[in-house]
Amino acid sequence: MSTPTLSATERAALDVTIRTAEQACRAEISVFVGSASGNPRDFATSLHNTLVLPARSILIMVDPERRVVEIVTGGHTRERLTDEESDQAVAAMTESFASGDLAGGLTRGIELLGELAKD
């Protein structure tokens, strides 16, 4: 089975979606799609910790091969975005991923996180 990838057009569209969501929620949103080494949650957390402003950031980590999605939020962002709301975004994404739509799933999840994390 091959790992799904994003085309240049899909990446550009996701970049616009990310910027719009960031403006809505005033948090930095980062997306990693690829192979998570070791424990996926630990891997996602280590990626999140490398961001410029981890306290004000949301990281979405998707490992398509292992079928894992992790969302890591910083302390400031967590005040506005609950674990249950993050789970809603994961559910929205995985629904699209299950039908083979990686870009559509990421778009849905990013838009939802931006809306849910508003002040």
C-alpha positions in Angstrom: 0.0 0.0 0.0 1.4 3.4 -0.9 1.4 6.3 1.4 -1.0 9.1 0.3 0.8 12.4 -0.5 -0.4 15.9 -1.2 0.0 17.6 -4.6 1.5 21.1 -4.9 -2.0 22.5 -5.5 -3.4 20.7 -2.4 -0.5 22.0 -0.3 -1.1 25.6 -1.5 -4.8 25.3 -0.8 -4.1 23.9 2.7 -1.7 26.8 3.3 -4.6 29.2 2.6 -6.9 27.2 4.9 -4.3 27.2 7.7 -3.8 31.0 7.4 -7.6 31.6 7.5 -7.9 29.3 10.6 -5.0 31.0 12.3 -6.7 34.4 11.8 -9.9 33.0 13.3 -8.3 31.5 16.4 -5.2 33.5 16.9 -3.0 30.4 17.2 -0.3 29.0 15.0 -1.4 25.9 13.2 1.2 23.4 11.8 0.6 20.2 9.9 2.9 17.2 9.6 2.0 14.4 7.2 4.5 11.5 7.2 6.0 8.7 9.2 6.0 9.0 12.9 8.9 7.3 14.5 8.3 5.5 17.7 5.2 6.3 19.8 3.0 8.6 17.6 1.9 10.8 20.5 5.5 11.3 21.7 6.6 12.0 18.2 3.8 14.6 17.7 4.7 16.2 21.1 8.3 16.4 20.2 7.4 18.1 16.9 5.2 20.6 18.7 8.0 21.4 21.1 10.2 22.6 18.2 7.6 25.2 17.0 8.5 28.9 17.4 5.6 29.5 19.9 4.5 26.1 21.2 2.2 27.6 23.9 0.2 29.4 21.2 0.3 26.5 18.6 -1.7 23.6 17.4 0.1 20.7 15.7 -1.8 18.2 13.6 0.3 15.1 12.9 -1.0 12.5 10.4 0.8 9.2 9.8 -1.2 7.8 6.9 0.7 4.5 6.8 -0.1 3.7 10.5 -3.5 5.4 10.3 -2.7 7.7 13.2 -3.8 11.3 13.8 -2.6 13.3 16.8 -3.4 16.9 17.8 -1.1 18.6 20.2 -2.0 22.0 21.7 0.1 24.5 23.7 -0.9 25.8 27.1 -2.4 29.0 25.8 -4.4 27.3 23.1 -5.6 24.6 25.4 -7.5 27.2 27.4 -9.8 27.7 24.3 -9.6 24.2 22.7 -10.7 21.2 24.8 -9.6 17.6 24.2 -13.2 16.8 23.2 -13.1 19.5 20.5 -9.7 18.2 19.3 -11.3 14.8 19.1 -14.1 16.2 17.0 -11.5 17.5 14.5 -9.8 14.1 14.5 -13.2 12.4 13.8 -13.9 14.8 10.9 -10.5 14.2 9.4 -10.5 10.4 9.7 -13.9 10.3 8.0 -12.4 11.8 4.9 -9.1 9.9 5.2 -11.1 6.6 5.2 -12.5 7.5 1.8 -9.0 8.3 0.5 -9.3 12.1 0.7 -6.2 13.3 2.6 -6.4 16.9 1.5 -10.1 17.1 2.2 -9.7 15.6 5.6 -7.0 18.0 6.6 -9.0 20.9 5.3 -12.0 19.9 7.4 -9.9 19.4 10.5 -8.1 22.7 10.2 -11.3 24.7 9.6 -12.9 23.0 12.5 -10.0 23.6 14.8 -9.9 27.3 13.8 -13.6 27.7 14.5 -13.5 25.8 17.8 -10.4 27.6 19.2 -11.8 31.1 18.7 -11.7 33.4 21.7 
